[in-house]
Amino acid sequence: MKKTLSMVLLCLLMATPYFAQENSGGKFSGYMFGDYFYNALRDSTIDNLNNTALDGTKDLQGFDFRRIYFTYDYKISNQFSTRFRLDAHTIVGTQNSLFVTYIRDAYLKWKNIFNGSDFIFGVQPNPTYQISEEFWNYRSLEKTIMDLRGIAASRDLGVALKGNLNSPGTIRYWIMYGNGSSLETEGDKYKRAYALIELQPTEEWILTLYSDYQFRPQKEYSQVEQSFNHDALTSALFLGFQNNTNFRIGIEPFFRTNYNDQIKNEADAYSIKSRNELGVSLFGWLKFTESLIGIGRYDYYDPNISSDYKGDSRNYFLLGLSFILHEKVTITPNLQLETFEKPDNGVSIDPSLTGRITFYYEFL
């Protein structure tokens, strides 16, 4: 299957000039980003830790394409349009690993299904962090915090409505109902509902309020011979400020409740509790010249904020200098650092440090 999709991608690339000329309603596009990377620091137990931002062993180094996107947009009419996108990447550190290629987008958009609102069906972006990711503008360096920590996938298969709530377009909405299983085949009855409100009172400020509810199967605990609701509720806020194209800064906190996700023995009686996750991301960039941009980011993430579970929070730092060689070509030397809170057992975890030279370019 992987080889077949890879061949499809290759054939589409070779056929691009022909289709671009023959079909005036369609457009091919794409972009790629990859690195030369070196894992300067890693703890010897890194493979035993969950939800780390920086994976791979110490001293691992080499070249890698983290993403290759190939997109075909087709305008059927003034009302209907489609997008088909392929995504290819490798799994770093896996021996004999070929490019994994899969369908990232495959949707139909019905523009103005009613005044000011569009309807979308298919595999599509969900509202979780698409706006903050676009504002961050450096997905080529790293995912935004909810993507990085696995709070939600970037795509889902379902239906969505998005549009304006007022005539100036300064208040927008985006709701979606999907499988909740990302790009995997649906195998159960449980779904995920998303909702977002976007406010942009001026050109400089943008604010989003987001929430989603993930329906899950009940969780069973043999100790109490009972099953419990195991749904999850996520809430997030994003606030961004930009000064033309010279400066941006944003903050994105989120809070997630995993209902009845943990069990604890208390005085010979078991207690079932929810697990709460907390994350905050602060990021920004500053254009020093037309060809040089400084980039910085800090994330805090705690997968369980309960006082019963200490020593599992993480801090993530990113610093980079982006050299703009062309509007479609950039080279960005950058450093990533992740530090870990000292666990309850008293054994410190060494930080993870990776240096990279990241290449980003668009084609077609």
C-alpha positions, -999 to 999 in steps of 0.1 A, spaced: 0 0 0 28 24 9 46 17 -24 14 22 -43 8 56 -28 44 66 -34 40 56 -71 8 77 -73 26 107 -59 55 103 -84 31 100 -113 12 131 -102 44 150 -100 55 139 -135 20 147 -149 18 182 -133 26 203 -164 1 184 -186 -28 187 -162 -20 223 -153 -24 232 -190 -53 209 -199 -75 216 -169 -79 253 -163 -101 247 -132 -73 229 -113 -41 239 -96 -12 218 -83 9 230 -54 32 216 -28 59 222 -2 86 203 16 106 207 47 134 186 62 166 189 81 201 180 89 198 171 126 220 161 155 207 147 188 233 162 211 217 152 244 193 124 254 186 106 287 194 69 286 158 62 296 142 84 269 125 54 252 106 47 284 91 82 287 57 90 273 47 120 251 82 134 246 87 163 221 122 151 211 126 115 202 156 94 190 188 84 207 218 104 216 243 112 188 218 101 162 224 125 132 216 127 96 193 141 69 155 137 69 124 149 51 98 155 79 70 164 54 63 165 17 29 178 8 15 175 -27 -19 192 -33 -44 195 -61 -72 221 -58 -100 220 -83 -128 245 -87 -159 227 -100 -181 259 -101 -186 291 -82 -203 271 -55 -182 239 -54 -145 232 -50 -124 202 -39 -90 195 -25 -68 164 -26 -35 163 -7 -9 136 -2 15 137 27 48 118 27 73 115 55 98 91 71 101 78 106 135 90 120 156 64 136 138 34 121 161 12 100 151 5 64 122 30 67 107 41 34 85 71 30 51 67 45 25 82 21 -11 88 29 -41 110 20 -41 141 41 -70 160 26 -99 148 4 -129 171 7 -157 189 -11 -165 225 -1 -199 239 -8 -194 277 -7 -223 298 6 -246 269 14 -263 298 32 -253 334 34 -217 337 47 -212 301 55 -194 271 38 -201 234 42 -172 209 39 -174 171 37 -145 147 38 -111 144 52 -103 179 63 -86 201 89 -104 204 122 -107 236 141 -84 226 170 -52 245 161 -54 254 124 -57 292 131 -29 293 157 -7 271 134 -12 295 106 -4 325 129 27 306 142 38 303 106 66 278 114 51 244 111 83 235 93 101 239 126 76 223 150 39 215 155 18 237 177 14 225 213 -19 205 210 -6 188 179 28 181 194 14 166 226 -13 145 208 -43 163 222 -60 161 187 -49 151 153 -47 178 126 -73 160 104 -106 142 108 -132 127 85 -166 144 89 -187 174 81 -181 211 90 -197 245 88 -176 277 89 -184 313 82 -191 348 95 -214 357 123 -214 394 114 -213 413 81 -177 428 86 -164 393 92 -147 401 125 -166 374 143 -164 339 127 -174 304 137 -163 269 129 -181 238 140 -174 202 130 -186 167 137 -162 139 128 -151 103 134 -125 114 159 -101 87 146 -79 110 125 -71 93 92 -78 58 104 -108 38 92 -138 42 115 -144 12 137 -168 23 164 -198 45 171 -179 71 191 -174 105 175 -159 139 182 -176 173 181 -156 206 177 -165 242 180 -145 275 176 -153 312 177 -128 336 161 -126 373 170 -105 397 150 -115 432 161 -85 449 144 -59 438 119 -34 435 148 -53 413 172 -69 378 169 -86 357 195 -101 322 193 -121 303 219 -122 266 213 -137 234 227 -143 198 217 -159 168 232 -146 134 224 -170 104 229 -152 72 240 -161 37 251 -166 33 288 -135 23 308 -136 -8 329 -117 -13 362 -114 -49 373 -107 -38 409 -142 -24 413 -160 -46 387 -176 -15 372 -172 6 340 -171 44 339 -176 72 314 -143 78 297 -151 108 274 -127 138 271 -134 175 271 -108 199 257 -109 237 260 -83 261 245 -77 298 240 -54 315 215 -45 352 215 -22 367 189 -8 401 181 9 411 149 25 443 137 22 442 99 46 416 87 75 425 110 65 410 144 42 384 158 36 370 193 10 345 204 -1 326 235 -21 293 234 -31 276 267 -53 245 268 -69 223 294 -82 188 289 -102 165 312 -101 128 306 -130 115 327 -124 86 351 -90 79 336 -71 67 367 -76 45 397 -59 49 431 -59 27 461 -68 48 492 -70 30 525 -81 -3 510 -107 15 489 -103 23 453 -109 59 440 -117 66 404 -105 101 393 -104 121 361 -70 130 347 -65 167 338 -39 179 313 -26 214 311 -4 231 284 7 266 276 26 278 245 42 312 241 58 319 207 68 347 184 91 359 157 107 392 147 119 403 113 153 419 116 157 425 79 138 415 48 159 383 47 164 375 84 139 365 110 144 355 146 121 329 161 114 318 197 90 296 215 84 281 250 59 254 259 49 240 293 31 207 294 18 186 324 0 154 314 -15 151 349 -19 182 371 -31 162 401 -10 166 433 -9 128 435 12 127 403 43 149 404 74 148 384 59 144 349 58 180 335 79 191 306 94 224 293 101 228 256 122 256 241 129 265 204 152 291 190 160 298 154 172 322 128 154 320 94 173 331 63 148 340 35 166 332 3 134 336 -17 97 340 -9 95 302 -14 128 291 0 142 294 36 170 279 56 166 280 94 193 269 118 175 261 151 179 245 185 152 224 204 155 217 241 132 197 263 136 195 301 118 172 325 106 177 361 123 155 386 101 124 392 89 113 426 116 85 427 142 112 429 161 102 398 167 132 375 160 129 338 187 145 316 173 171 291 170 164 254 188 187 230 187 186 192 204 210 167 190 213 132 194 231 99 159 231 85 152 235 48 118 247 36 107 252 0 76 254 -21 72 241 -56 47 244 -85 
